[in-house]
Amino acid sequence: MYDLVANIVHDGEPSNGTYRVHLYHKGIGKWYEIQDLHVTDILPQMITLTEAYIQIYELRTTPSPTAMSEG
């Protein structure tokens, strides 16, 4: 299973626009929006996956409960 850890969105025209990055901080379990030098915390519902330019996923490394009980 994979978890979304970053979402990159491009706003504006292809030749002239800005990028926003939605980044998940695993240590504290919060999402942040980064644009230029501005960083704000956001709710997960604010992440616009339909407008995503690039999505970055990470493979979950926690063993499943069935794998733990078999050992």
C-alpha positions, 0 to 999 in steps of 0.5 A: 500500500502507498501513501501520498506524501507530496502533491505539486500543483501548477497555477497559471499559464504553461509559460507563466505561472507558479507552483504550490507544493502540498507536503505531508510531515510524517513526524507530526501528521500534518499537511503543509502548503509551500509556495515560494517562501510561504509555508502554511498548514492545511487540512487534507481536504484542501489538497486538490488531487484533480489539479495535481501536476505531480504526485509523490507516493511512499511505500508503507513499510509497516508490516500488516497485522497478519504478517506480525501474527505469523512470526 
